[in-house]
Amino acid sequence: MTWWCTGIRWKDGRPAIGWYGEGRGERTSAPAYGQRLAFTASGERHCLGVRRAGRRTPCPTAALVPGRAGNAQCAECARLDRSFSVAADTNAADPRTYRVYLAWFGPGMVKVGITAEERGSARLLEQGAVAWAWLGRGPLMATRRTEELLRAALGVPDRIAYARKRAVRAQLPPGPDRAREVAELHARAAALPGWPDSLERVECEVVDHAGAFGLAGLPAAERVLTEMVPGGAVVGRLVGAAGPDLHFEDGLVVDTRLLAGWELTAPAAGAVTSVPLAEIPSAAGAPAEQDGLF
């Protein structure tokens, strides 16, 4: 029975690797920081179908997916996925309560976003937010309007590239400085006029994920996986994780979105990392200014 990797899920504040077996459902395995990880890609990368409301519908054609694609879905399954999606603005009637958040990823890297209240902080962990705070809560459309208002008024984007986040993750300012930057932006946001009447304001309470991500003593990211290939192996000691990224002791970063859709098996004895990698620009050369929208 084949179990296909589905990437990282964050459960109870910890990273877990997801697995899907057709006809057997889904399961997870939770690696620990300090643990040696070793795996190799077997066969070919397949579309994972559509996951909705906690259930996954397999791809009807078991389509193959390119190794460098950030999403393990074929074009048709991706289209179906986005046809009923809050993120794609195709599910505006969602009756759940939503929250607006302010997320900090590094100096000059802040974004505003929304997430379903029932998900708690899962969305912030999935994005790799190092520090964050709630801004308000209310109906979906009210939170969406607030998100757009704050993005325009504060000059922050709705998305920040993972490449920028991982380049600075090992060289962040101390926790109090992170909290102060988030609190200052929270105060600026709260003072803005035009918030929808149906949105309940939330007082500033900054949460820091440095402990959950294992950032203390994290080695600088030097190389990043660009794709898995049949027979390619990743071997090393896991020291941290943030968003979809696994950080290894030797400076390797594995974006688990590129593991999704592969069958991963144990490599041969004595195996070493043998997958395509790219150098990561040093944090010193990373821009500190906030970009526009991506």
N, C-alpha and C positions, 0 to 999 in steps of 0.2 A: 504494500500500500504506500503510495507516494504522498508525502506531506510537503506542500509548497509553502515557502516562506512568504509572509505578508508584511514584513518590516517590523518596526518598533511600535508597540503600544505602551502608553504610560498608565500603569495601574497602581493605585494607592501611593502615588508619588515615586514609583520606581519603574525603570524601563523593563519591558518584557518583549521577547521576540515572538511574533505571531506566526501560527502555522495553520494551513487549511488542507484538509483531505476530503476530496469529493465523496459524499455519502457518509462521512464521519464527523463533519462539523469542523469546529475550530478549537485550538488549544494554544497555550502560551508556555514559554520557558523563560525563566527570569535569571539572567546572568548576574553575577556579583562583581563589584569592582575589586580588582586584584586577581580575578580568575583568568586562567589561560583559556583563550578561545581559538579553535582551529576548525575550519570548514572549507569545503571545496564545492564548486558548482558542478552539478551533474545534468547531463542531457541538454535541453534547450529551455529558454525562458518562455513561459506561457502566460496568457492573459488570465487574471484572477476573477474576471466576471464583475458583477455588481453587488456591493454590500449595502443593504439598506435595512434600517430598523433591527440591526443585530443579526440579520440573516444574509447569507451570500448565495446569489444565483450564479451558477457556473457559466462561463462563456460558451455559447452553443456550438461554436466552431473550434474551441480549444486553440485559438489563434496564437501565433508566435508574436513576441514583443521584442523590439530592438534592445540590445544590452545597455545602451546609453540613455534610454528613455527614463524620465523621472517618475513615470506612472506606469504600473504594470497592468495596463488595460489596452485592448485594441481600440480602434477608433469608434466602432459601433457601441461597445460597452461603455466607453467614456461618454459618448453622446447620451446614452440612456441614463447614466449616472447623473449627468448635469440637467436632465429634463425635469427633475424634481428635487431641487437643491436650493437651500437658503443661500449658500455661497455664490451660486450662479444667478440668484434673484429669480428662480423659477418655482419658488414655493412661498410666495408672499402671504399665504393664508395660514401659515404655521401658528397654532394657538398657544404655544408654549411661551413662558416668560424668558426673556433674553437679558443679558447683561452687556454693558459697554465697558471695555477695559483699556488701560494704558499700559503698554509693555515696553520694557527697556532691555536692549540687547548688548549695549556697549556705548561708549561716549559718542553722542550725536546720533545714536541709532534708536529711535523711539517710534512706535506706531500706535494707532488707535484701532480697535476691532470690536467685534461682538461675538458672543458665544451663548448657547443655550444654558440657562441657569442650572439645569439638572446635571450638566457635565462638570460643574465645579471648575477647578483649575486645570483640567485635562488639556484644554486647548492651549493654555500658556506653556505647559510642559512640552506639548507636541511641537510648538514653534521655537522652543529653546529660549524663552524669555527668562533672563537672569533675575530681574526684579519687575514687579508689576503691582497695579492697584485697580480695584473696581472704581468706575465713575458713576454708574447708574444702572437701573433695572426697570423693565417694563415690557410692553408688547413689542413684537418683532419690528414693525414699521417705525415705531417711535425710537427704538435703539438704532435702527439703520439711519434715520434722519439725523440723530445725534452724532453718530459716527462720521457722517459726511460733514456736518457742521464743524466738529472739532478738528477734523483733518484739514479743512480749509483754513480755519482760524489760527490753528497752531502751526501750520506748515509742516505737518508730518504725513508720511505715506500710509497706505493700507497694506504694504508689503515691503519686506527687506530681504534681500537675497541671502541664502544660507552661506554662500561663499564669504560674504562680509562678516556674518556672525561668527563663523568658525575661525576667521583670521585673527580676531581680537580676544577670543574666549579665555586664553591663558594669561592675558595681561590686562585684566580689568582693574579699575580703581576699587578701593575698599568698600565694604558693605555700607557704611554710613554715607559715603559719597554717592553711591548708587541710589540709596533711599532718598537722599536730599534732592537729587535731580528729578526723581519720580514725583515727590511731594510738591516740588515747585511747579511742575507741569500740571499736576492735579489741581492746584490752586488756581492757575491760569485758566484751566478748562472750566472750573466751577464758577468763575467770575464772568464767563461769557454770556451774553444775552441770547435768547432764541431757542433755549432748550424746550422740547415739547412738554406740554402740561402733563401728559400721561406718563412721563418718565420720572421715577423716584430717584432722587440723588442719593449717592452712597458716600459716606465720609471716607477720607483717605486713610487707608491702612496698607502700608507697603509690605509685600511678601517677597522674600528672597529665595531663589532656588539654587544657590551656590552649593548647599549641602546635598540636595537631591541630584545635582549634576556631577558631583565629585570635583568641583573646580579647585579646591585647595591643593596646590602643588601640581596642577595639571600641566603636562609638558606642552610646549608650543606646537601647534599643528604645522607639520612640515609637508606632508603628502596626503593626497585624498584619492580614494578609489574613483575611477572614471567609468568602469563597467566591470561586471563579472563576465567571465568567458568559460566555456566548457573545460573542466579540468583545472581552472584557476583556483588557487588557494589563498586564504587569509589566515595567518598564524601570528598570535601575539598575546600580550597580557592586557586585558581591559582595565582602564583606569578611570574612565568617566564616560558620561553620555549626556547629550543635550539635544532636544528636538529629535530628529531622525538620525543624528550622528553618534557613532560609537568612537571613542577616543582610546587609542592604544599607547602603551608605554613608549614606543619608539617614535612617536609623533605622527603615526598613521591615523587618518580619520576615514571611517567607513560610513558612507551615507546609506542607511539601510533601505531607502527607497529603491536603490539599485539591486538589492538582494531580493526584493519582492518578485514573485513569479518563478523563482529558481527552486529546484530541489537541492538542498544543501546536505552534504554527507561528510563523514569524517575523512580527512586526507590520509595519505600513506604516512607511515612513520618517517620522521626526519623532514617532513615537508616544510617549506618556507613560503612566505608570501610571494605569489607569482601571478598577480593580476595587474592590468594596466593602471598606472598611477599618474597623477599630475602634481607638480610642485605647488604649494600654497604660498602666495605672497606674504612677506612678513607683516606683522601688525604695524610696524613702524611706517610701512609704506601705504597702509590702508587709509582711505579718506575718512576724516572725522566729521565732515559736514553731513547734514541730512540731505539725502537725494530727494528728487521729486518722485512721483508715482512710477512704479515699475509696470 
